[in-house]
């Protein structure tokens, strides 16, 4: 009986370790946004996010990005959005997720030396997956696809954002 109890105590950390969830993650990514309203053009840029995980399936994410294009005018956008992320952590090496974001976008366009800037409401949803790159699970590759909407002056502009980034996972939440 003592051997069974001792064996169970020794195996407990292995069982608990398999259910670990990172406490937080930080991501840096390259991304491209496709704007299909009016005439089609692409904005290229990058961004980052910070996520805090409440438990093994729910996290809260802050997402920031800067993109630029030159479709006849010099256009730069900065997005800042926040929201919940829902993760499916059945496997340690592949973690798909979906997220819903709300926040804002600041856009500035420069034509003939004059700058026109505006702010708008931003919202979106999409998903991706973390594919672990190392044995310890600290680094992951994150492909991601999202629909974003920018609402200003009664009009909504739909944008598709695709990104690929490197995730650094911080700490463990039991």
Residue pairs with C-beta under 8 A, 6 or more apart in sequence:
16 174
18 92
19 56
19 174
20 172
20 173
20 174
21 53
21 55
21 56
21 89
21 172
21 173
21 174
22 53
22 137
22 169
22 170
22 171
22 172
22 173
23 52
23 53
23 170
23 171
23 172
23 173
24 50
24 51
24 52
24 53
24 169
24 170
24 171
25 50
25 51
25 53
25 130
25 140
25 167
25 168
25 169
25 170
26 48
26 49
26 50
26 167
26 168
26 170
27 48
27 49
27 50
27 51
27 142
27 165
27 166
27 167
27 168
28 46
28 47
28 48
28 165
28 166
29 46
29 47
29 48
29 49
29 142
29 144
29 163
29 164
29 165
29 166
30 44
30 45
30 46
30 163
30 164
30 165
31 44
31 45
31 46
31 47
31 65
31 67
31 144
31 161
31 162
31 163
31 164
31 165
32 42
32 43
32 44
32 45
32 67
32 161
32 162
32 163
33 42
33 43
33 45
33 67
33 77
33 148
33 159
33 160
33 161
34 40
34 41
34 42
34 159
34 160
34 161
34 162
35 41
35 42
35 43
35 157
35 159
36 158
36 160
37 157
37 158
39 71
41 69
41 71
42 69
43 67
43 68
43 69
43 75
43 77
44 67
44 68
44 69
45 65
45 66
45 67
45 68
45 77
46 65
46 66
47 63
47 64
47 65
47 66
47 79
47 163
47 165
48 63
48 64
48 65
48 165
49 61
49 62
49 63
49 64
50 61
50 62
51 59
51 60
51 61
51 62
51 85
52 59
52 60
53 59
53 87
53 173
54 60
55 173
56 87
56 89
56 173
57 86
57 87
57 88
57 89
58 84
58 85
58 86
58 87
59 84
59 85
59 86
59 87
60 82
60 83
60 84
60 85
61 82
61 83
61 84
61 85
61 99
61 101
62 80
62 81
62 82
63 79
63 80
63 81
63 82
63 101
63 103
64 78
64 79
64 80
64 81
65 77
65 78
65 79
65 161
66 76
66 77
66 78
66 79
67 76
67 77
67 79
68 74
68 75
68 76
68 77
69 75
73 109
73 110
73 111
74 109
74 110
74 111
75 107
75 108
75 109
76 107
76 108
76 109
77 105
77 106
77 107
77 108
78 105
78 106
78 107
79 103
79 104
79 105
79 122
79 148
80 103
80 104
80 105
80 122
81 101
81 102
81 103
81 104
81 122
81 123
81 124
82 101
82 102
82 103
83 99
83 100
83 101
83 102
84 99
84 100
85 97
85 98
85 99
86 97
86 98
86 99
87 95
87 96
87 97
88 95
88 96
88 97
89 95
92 132
92 137
93 131
93 132
93 137
94 129
94 130
94 131
94 132
95 129
95 130
95 140
96 127
96 128
96 129
97 127
97 128
97 129
97 130
98 125
98 126
98 127
99 125
99 126
99 127
99 146
100 124
100 125
101 122
101 123
101 124
101 125
101 146
101 148
102 121
102 122
102 123
102 124
103 122
103 123
104 119
104 120
104 121
104 122
105 119
105 120
105 121
105 122
105 150
106 117
106 118
106 119
107 117
107 118
107 119
107 120
107 150
108 115
108 116
108 117
108 118
109 115
109 116
109 117
110 116
118 152
119 152
120 150
120 151
120 152
121 150
121 151
121 152
122 148
122 149
122 150
122 151
123 148
123 149
123 151
124 146
124 147
124 148
124 149
124 161
125 146
125 147
126 144
126 145
126 146
126 147
126 161
127 144
127 145
127 146
128 142
128 143
128 144
128 145
128 163
129 142
129 143
130 140
130 141
130 142
130 167
131 140
131 141
131 142
131 143
132 139
132 140
133 139
133 140
133 141
137 169
138 168
138 169
139 166
139 167
139 168
139 169
140 166
140 167
140 169
141 164
141 165
141 166
141 167
142 163
142 164
142 165
142 166
142 167
143 162
143 163
143 164
144 161
144 162
144 163
144 164
144 165
145 160
145 161
145 162
146 160
146 161
146 162
146 163
147 158
147 159
147 160
147 161
148 158
148 159
148 160
148 161
149 156
149 157
149 158
149 159
150 156
150 157
150 159
151 157
